[in-house]
Amino acid sequence: MAESEITQAPESVAALWAELGVNSGDAPWFLAVGIILQSFVLQAILSKTIDYFDRSQKRENRWFLTGAGLGTAVALAMIVVICCQARVMIFRDTMDPSSAIRYLFVGDIVHFLFGGIFHLAMGTYYAYRSYEILGRKVWVLPPFGLLLSAQFITSMVAAGNGFKFPHLDESALSTLPDFLHNSSKLFKIWTTITMVVDGIITLFLAVLLFKTNDGIFSRDGKAFKKLLSVIYNTMLPPTICIVAYQISTSLGHSPLVDFRKILNCILPSLYFQTLMYLLVERQTIRKIVDAKLLSSGGGSGPKQIFDPKLELKAVKNGNGHGQGKGQTQGQVGAGGGFGTGTGMGLSPYPSSPNSPVSGKMYADSFLNVKD
């Protein structure tokens, strides 16, 4: 985003550099810090994406796999845009001022456009996950839909206006202050709505996390993993970033050149990094469950592996108990028993003791598997 305190039209395009504060010399340094932090975030995204595809074992939803691949490609493209902005900042004296300023502005708009898309994807996954954890309660979906729609629509409106940034010639300078003022107003509305939406979702997810005892937080004894689970399951990194950005808007000046450039660089990627962490965590929980099933001695065959579809069918018959015909030796029976033939038994798949979904298995509330 590139709002500015320009209230009068500069006399020439060259004078606009000074009006924006680019000539202060601090802008390239803030951008360099932003690139370094963005590189760390990108490294985390690549690591989680590799883990996600490596663990998929043909059990993942193909739409999730496609989205993970496309999102990672976009994250790579975004850091390329930031590096190009850094080049413009450094070599601005040898470039056409009009083209350089327009590139810096539009580059920020592209960044926030994909930030809005990543936010929608992450929020949609949180909504689906909350819906499953609460026992498929339909009432949880409309509030999420309203909040996410408001955020996404305002981000698209603000980005659409930003793409109208004029080609700066002498005749366009007189209208530039009004354009920047309108852009500033739209992006302040967008950041305010985003901060409110993220704050509400964070509080809701925190209550849900501690109330249901779901996730790595309650299934892994390592303190560091518990901490990471709390941080990402409550969406803290992007929420803290957007709050810091919103507070800093009262400082004025231009986010092109002050420390807000750092937040501009990392905010969109933080949304996608959070989403990738959640997807990999879901696979980790599945692995933990499979290991518990293997160690429970429920079947004599070597193929005693957790079958989510059969488990979900079993739990729908009532409280994790059921009677059904075994599929193969050592495999889960349709009613929850193990072995061949008809059996009656309690599924060893752990459910949340404090979950409001009595008798629901964790697969039905978190793992996103379908019949």
Secondary structure, DSSP 8 states (H G I E B T S, - for coil): -------S--SSHHHHHHHHTGGGS-HHHHHHHHHHHHHHHHHHHHHHHHHHHHH-TT-S-HHHHHHHHHHHHHHHHHHHHHHHHHHHHHTGGGS-HHHHHHHHHHHHHHHHHHHHHHHHHHHHHHHHHHHHHTTS-GGGHHHHHHHHHHHHHHHHHHHHHHTT-----TTTGGGHHHHHHHHHHHHHHHHHHHHHHHHHHHHHHHHHHHHHT-SHHHH---HHHHHHHHHHHTTHHHHHHHHHHHHHGGG-S-TTTSTHHHHHHHHHHHHHHHHHHHHHHHHHHHHHHHHHHHHTT--SSTT----HHHHHHHHTTSTTEEEEE-SSTTSB-TTS-BSSSEEEEE--S---TT-SSTT--HHHHTS----
